[in-house]
Amino acid sequence: MTTKPAFASDDAARDALTIDDVRAAAARIKGAVVRTPMMRSLTLSQIAGCEIWLKFENLQFTAAYKERGALNALLHLSEEQKQRGVIAASAGNHSQGLSYHGTRLGVPVTIVMPRTTPTVKVMQTESVGGNVVLEGETYDDAYAYARQLEKERGLTFIHPFDDPLVAAGQGTVGLEMLEDVPDLDCIVVPIGGGGLISGIATVADAINPAIEMVGVQAELFPSMYARIKGKEMDCGGDTLAEGIAVKAPGEFTSRIIASLVDDILLVDEKALETAVSLLLQIEKTVVEGAGAAGLAAVLENPERFAGKKVGLVLCGGNIDTRLLANVLLRDLARQGRLARLRITLQDRPGALFKVMREFNEHNVNIIEIYHQRIFTSLPAKGLITDIECEARDRKQVDALVKALRKKGYSVDLVELN
């Protein structure tokens, strides 16, 4: 195990969140959230070279673990606070968990979201009872406005991660994991603001300090990684793991993580896409980018996890269906099962037919054909044809390309980044 970094106020942070707090939260929310399964994946274990156990938090009613912390915080409200209502700034799973359980308990819930929030997320939050207010262009704008409304309306602000009550609720995930599989060597948890891993690490440290705690962040948003490592790193970009795309990690959670988490790994977008695809293809389960981050980290660092018994938290499953379709198709392209060939032809009768015969000979299915005659650097009698096709694997595509080149065609395979 690596040496854990430390902040001066580690002890105070650890005193603010204990396993007793998490156990109390578990008793408080029991029956109101799903006790999700913890299952071993034989196929993923074979691929990764370690024993993979999956915690299916994407099976919660709102498809994310966030319900746990939101409900625990709601159950601590006084009667006056319940009547006045609560408020939060969120464009993700916290908004749905808080809205769902707030409505169920009769507590008015206001959620401030940036105006740039996808319509589907606004609709999902409203469908479970949240009153959505759109304000600002960024999360920071929405957060500032939520704090303003908190004061103006006398509402109670429930932070998505930087709150001991919320972190205690999230820690119930760890309790269940270790009840089901007590001999885990390692637990790998996605990190956004840090609430989930703070709760789970508190549990693991109390039950078995030998368990290695590893956090994961997207390379585009390494906010907690940079803070713990004492580095200056840029945060921003279009990441698939939007659920953990947090620019400013929590103060409270940072201290817990510095004290109890052994390491934080970064994963790129390609690894996230591959992990999302594998979980759907192998486990037949839908996860969002953040939910696949743990698996992505294990697959990208095989030596680090080799032979270990590893618990992964599939923390959420809220992914846009069109985005999921794109991810799956891009993964097929990386495997060579989908390909785009760019072929230079002469613009004359029968030219395309001759190429089609080669596709037929190699049993490669053509999906789409695109001709480009105008915007090319070729002579006026030349054209570029892009052919999207489907094959068994990369070898079959390579054999087709080799045959076309042997017959004198200029062929390029259009690669994904």
C-alpha positions in Angstrom: 0.0 0.0 0.0 1.1 3.6 -0.7 1.6 6.1 2.0 -1.5 8.2 2.5 -1.0 12.0 2.3 -2.2 14.1 5.2 -3.8 17.5 5.9 -3.3 19.3 9.2 -7.0 18.8 10.1 -7.3 15.2 9.2 -8.3 14.2 12.7 -11.1 16.7 12.9 -12.5 15.5 9.6 -12.4 11.9 10.7 -14.1 12.8 13.9 -16.9 14.5 11.9 -17.6 11.2 10.1 -17.4 7.8 11.8 -18.6 4.4 11.0 -21.3 4.9 13.7 -22.6 7.8 11.6 -22.8 5.5 8.6 -24.4 2.7 10.5 -27.0 5.1 11.9 -27.6 6.3 8.3 -28.1 2.7 7.1 -30.7 2.2 9.8 -32.4 5.5 9.0 -32.8 4.9 5.2 -33.4 1.1 5.4 -36.4 0.2 3.2 -36.5 3.5 1.4 -33.6 2.8 -0.9 -32.7 -0.3 -2.8 -30.2 -2.7 -1.2 -28.4 -3.2 -4.5 -26.7 -6.5 -5.3 -22.9 -7.1 -5.1 -22.0 -9.7 -7.8 -18.9 -11.2 -9.2 -18.2 -10.9 -12.9 -16.5 -13.9 -14.2 -15.9 -12.5 -17.6 -14.6 -9.1 -16.5 -12.4 -10.9 -14.0 -10.8 -12.9 -16.8 -10.3 -9.8 -18.9 -8.9 -7.7 -16.1 -6.7 -10.4 -14.5 -8.2 -9.8 -11.1 -11.4 -10.8 -9.3 -14.0 -8.2 -10.1 -17.0 -7.6 -7.8 -19.6 -5.1 -9.0 -21.9 -3.0 -6.7 -25.0 -2.2 -8.9 -25.9 1.2 -7.6 -27.4 2.0 -11.0 -30.3 -0.1 -9.9 -31.6 2.5 -7.5 -35.0 4.0 -8.4 -33.3 7.2 -9.7 -30.5 5.0 -11.1 -27.8 6.4 -8.8 -26.4 6.1 -5.3 -27.1 9.8 -4.6 -30.4 8.9 -3.1 -28.7 7.5 0.0 -27.0 10.8 1.1 -29.9 13.0 0.1 -32.4 10.9 2.1 -30.1 10.8 5.2 -29.9 14.6 5.1 -33.6 15.0 4.6 -34.4 12.8 7.6 -32.3 15.1 9.8 -34.5 18.2 9.1 -36.6 19.8 11.8 -40.3 20.1 11.2 -39.9 23.8 10.5 -37.2 23.0 7.9 -39.4 20.4 6.3 -42.2 22.9 5.9 -40.0 25.6 4.4 -38.3 23.2 2.1 -34.8 22.5 0.8 -32.7 23.7 -2.1 -29.7 22.4 -4.0 -27.6 23.2 -7.0 -27.2 20.2 -9.3 -27.4 19.2 -12.9 -27.1 15.5 -12.1 -28.1 12.6 -9.9 -28.2 14.6 -6.6 -31.1 16.6 -8.0 -33.2 13.5 -8.8 -32.4 11.7 -5.5 -33.3 14.8 -3.4 -36.4 15.5 -5.4 -37.7 12.0 -5.3 -37.3 11.5 -1.6 -38.2 15.1 -0.7 -41.5 14.7 -2.6 -42.1 11.3 -1.0 -41.6 12.8 2.5 -43.7 15.9 1.7 -40.7 18.3 1.7 -40.7 21.0 -1.1 -37.5 20.7 -3.1 -36.0 23.4 -5.3 -33.2 22.6 -7.6 -31.2 25.3 -9.4 -29.6 24.1 -12.6 -27.5 26.0 -15.2 -29.5 27.1 -18.3 -27.1 24.8 -20.3 -28.5 21.7 -18.6 -29.8 19.1 -21.1 -33.6 19.1 -21.3 -33.8 15.4 -20.4 -32.2 16.1 -17.0 -34.6 18.9 -16.3 -37.5 16.7 -17.2 -36.2 13.8 -15.1 -35.9 16.0 -12.0 -39.3 17.5 -12.5 -40.9 14.1 -13.1 -39.9 13.0 -9.5 -41.3 16.2 -7.9 -38.5 18.8 -8.0 -39.1 22.4 -8.7 -36.4 23.3 -11.2 -35.0 26.9 -11.5 -32.7 27.6 -14.4 -30.0 30.2 -13.7 -26.6 31.0 -15.1 -24.4 29.3 -17.7 -22.3 27.2 -15.3 -22.7 25.1 -12.2 -20.9 27.9 -10.2 -23.5 30.4 -11.4 -26.3 28.0 -10.3 -24.7 27.3 -7.0 -24.3 31.0 -6.2 -28.0 31.6 -7.0 -29.1 28.6 -5.0 -27.3 30.1 -1.9 -29.0 33.4 -2.6 -32.4 31.8 -2.7 -31.5 29.8 0.5 -31.2 33.1 2.4 -34.1 34.9 0.7 -36.7 32.1 1.2 -35.4 30.5 4.4 -34.7 27.2 2.7 -32.2 24.5 3.9 -29.3 24.0 1.5 -28.3 20.3 1.0 -24.9 20.0 -0.6 -24.4 17.2 -3.1 -21.2 16.0 -1.5 -19.5 18.4 1.0 -21.7 17.5 4.0 -21.0 14.8 6.7 -24.7 13.8 6.6 -24.6 13.3 2.9 -21.3 11.4 3.1 -22.6 9.2 5.8 -25.5 8.2 3.6 -23.2 7.5 0.7 -21.1 5.4 3.0 -23.9 2.9 3.4 -22.8 1.6 -0.1 -19.5 0.5 1.6 -21.3 -1.2 4.5 -23.3 -3.3 2.1 -20.3 -4.2 0.0 -18.3 -5.5 3.0 -21.3 -7.3 4.4 -21.6 -9.2 1.1 -17.9 -9.6 0.3 -15.9 -9.0 3.5 -12.5 -10.1 2.2 -12.1 -7.5 -0.5 -8.4 -6.4 -1.1 -9.3 -3.2 -2.8 -12.3 -0.9 -3.4 -12.2 1.4 -6.5 -14.6 4.4 -6.4 -15.2 7.3 -8.8 -14.5 10.7 -7.4 -16.4 13.9 -8.2 -16.8 16.1 -5.1 -15.7 13.2 -2.9 -18.8 12.3 -0.9 -19.1 8.7 -2.0 -15.4 7.7 -1.5 -15.3 9.6 1.8 -18.2 7.5 3.2 -16.9 4.2 1.8 -13.3 4.9 3.0 -14.6 5.6 6.5 -16.3 2.3 6.6 -13.4 0.3 5.1 -10.9 1.9 7.5 -13.0 1.0 10.5 -13.8 -2.6 9.4 -10.5 -3.6 7.8 -7.8 -0.9 7.4 -5.8 -3.2 5.2 -8.3 -2.7 2.4 -6.8 -0.4 -0.3 -9.0 2.5 -1.2 -8.4 3.8 -4.8 -10.3 6.8 -6.3 -10.8 7.5 -10.0 -11.2 10.8 -11.9 -11.6 11.7 -15.5 -8.4 13.1 -17.0 -10.3 16.2 -18.1 -11.5 16.9 -14.5 -8.6 15.9 -12.1 -9.7 18.4 -9.4 -9.3 16.1 -6.3 -6.2 14.4 -7.8 -4.6 17.8 -8.2 -5.6 18.9 -4.7 -4.3 15.8 -3.0 -1.1 15.8 -5.0 -0.5 19.5 -4.6 -0.5 20.2 -8.3 -1.9 22.9 -10.6 -4.0 21.1 -13.3 -6.6 22.4 -15.7 -10.2 21.1 -15.4 -12.6 21.3 -18.2 -13.8 19.7 -21.4 -16.6 17.4 -22.7 -16.1 14.3 -20.6 -18.3 11.2 -20.8 -18.1 11.1 -17.0 -20.1 14.2 -16.5 -21.3 12.9 -13.1 -17.8 13.3 -11.7 -16.9 16.5 -13.7 -16.3 18.7 -10.6 -13.9 21.6 -10.8 -13.9 22.4 -7.1 -13.8 19.3 -4.7 -15.3 19.5 -1.3 -13.3 20.9 1.7 -14.6 18.3 4.1 -14.3 15.4 1.7 -10.8 16.5 0.7 -9.6 16.0 4.2 -11.2 12.6 4.5 -9.7 11.5 1.2 -6.2 12.8 2.1 -6.4 10.7 5.3 -8.0 7.5 4.2 -7.6 7.0 0.4 -4.4 5.4 -0.8 -4.3 6.6 -4.4 -6.2 8.4 -7.1 -6.0 7.3 -10.7 -6.9 9.3 -13.9 -8.6 7.7 -16.9 -9.0 9.1 -20.4 -12.2 9.3 -22.5 -11.3 6.2 -24.6 -11.0 4.1 -21.4 -14.4 5.4 -20.2 -16.1 4.6 -23.4 -14.6 1.0 -23.5 -15.8 0.4 -19.9 -19.3 1.6 -20.6 -19.5 -0.7 -23.6 -18.1 -3.7 -21.8 -20.5 -3.4 -18.9 -23.4 -3.3 -21.4 -22.1 -6.1 -23.5 -20.9 -8.4 -20.8 -23.1 -7.6 -17.7 -26.1 -6.4 -19.7 -26.2 -3.3 -17.4 -26.4 0.4 -18.4 -24.0 2.7 -16.7 -23.1 6.4 -17.2 -19.5 7.4 -17.8 -18.9 8.1 -14.1 -20.4 4.7 -13.2 -17.8 3.0 -15.5 -14.8 4.9 -14.2 -13.8 2.2 -11.7 -13.7 -0.5 -14.3 -11.8 1.8 -16.7 -9.1 2.4 -14.1 -8.7 -1.3 -13.4 -8.4 -2.2 -17.1 -5.9 0.6 -17.7 -3.7 -0.4 -14.8 -3.7 -4.3 -15.0 -0.4 -4.7 -13.1 -1.6 -2.6 -10.2 -4.7 -4.8 -9.6 -3.4 -8.2 -10.8 -4.6 -11.0 -8.6 -6.5 -8.8 -6.2 -10.1 -9.1 -5.1 -11.5 -5.7 -6.3 -14.9 -4.1 -5.5 -16.2 -1.6 -8.1 -19.1 0.8 -7.5 -21.3 1.2 -10.6 -22.5 4.5 -9.1 -25.0 5.6 -11.7 -26.8 4.6 -14.9 -28.2 7.9 -16.1 -26.8 8.2 -19.6 -28.6 9.8 -22.7 -29.6 7.0 -25.1 -28.2 8.8 -28.1 -24.9 9.2 -26.4 -24.9 5.6 -25.4 -25.5 4.6 -29.0 -22.6 6.7 -30.1 -20.3 5.1 -27.4 -21.3 1.6 -28.5 -20.7 2.3 -32.2 -17.4 3.9 -31.5 -16.3 0.9 -29.5 -17.3 -1.4 -32.4 -15.1 0.8 -34.6 -12.2 0.4 -32.3 -12.6 -3.3 -32.3 -12.6 -3.3 -36.1 -16.1 -4.6 -36.4 -17.2 -1.3 -38.0 -14.8 0.5 -40.4 -14.7 3.4 -42.8 -12.6 3.0 -45.9 -11.6 6.0 -47.9 -11.0 5.0 -51.5 -9.8 7.1 -54.5 -11.6 6.2 -57.7 -11.9 7.4 -61.3 -15.3 8.9 -62.0 -16.4 6.5 -64.7 -19.1 3.8 -65.2 -18.4 0.6 -63.4 -15.7 1.9 -61.1 -17.7 1.5 -57.9 -19.1 -1.8 -59.0 -15.5 -3.2 -59.3 -14.8 -2.2 -55.7 -18.1 -3.7 -54.5 -17.0 -7.1 -55.9 -14.0 -7.0 -53.5 -16.3 -6.4 -50.5 -18.5 -9.3 -51.7 -15.4 -11.6 -52.1 -14.3 -10.8 -48.5 -17.9 -11.1 -47.1 -17.8 -7.5 -45.7 -21.2 -5.9 -45.4 -21.5 -2.3 -46.7 -23.6 0.0 -44.5 -23.2 3.5 -46.2 -21.5 4.9 -49.2 -20.5 8.6 -49.5 -19.2 10.2 -52.7 -17.1 13.4 -52.8 -16.4 14.9 -56.2 -16.1 18.6 -55.5 -14.1 19.3 -52.4 -11.0 17.2 -53.1 -7.5 17.8 -54.3 -7.9 15.2 -57.0 -8.2 16.0 -60.8 -11.7 16.7 -62.1 -12.2 13.1 -63.2 -11.3 11.7 -59.8 -13.5 11.2 -56.7 -13.2 10.0 -53.1 -15.6 7.4 -51.8 -16.0 6.7 -48.1 -17.5 3.3 -47.5 -18.7 2.4 -44.0 -18.8 -1.3 -43.5 -19.3 -4.1 -41.0 -17.0 -7.1 -40.5 -16.3 -9.9 -38.1 -13.1 -8.3 -36.8 -10.1 -6.2 -37.7 -8.4 -9.1 -39.5 -11.3 -9.3 -42.0 -11.1 -5.6 -42.7 -7.3 -5.7 -43.1 -7.6 -8.5 -45.6 -10.0 -6.4 -47.7 -7.8 -3.4 -47.6 -4.8 -5.5 -48.7 -6.8 -6.9 -51.6 -7.9 -3.5 -52.7 -4.4 -2.1 -52.6 -3.1 -5.1 -54.5 -5.5 -4.1 -57.3 -4.1 -0.6 -57.4 -6.6 1.3 -55.3 -5.5 4.0 -52.9 -7.2 3.0 -49.6 -7.0 4.7 -46.2 -8.7 3.4 -43.0 -10.3 6.3 -41.2 -9.3 5.8 -37.5 -11.0 7.1 -34.3 -8.9 9.1 -31.9 
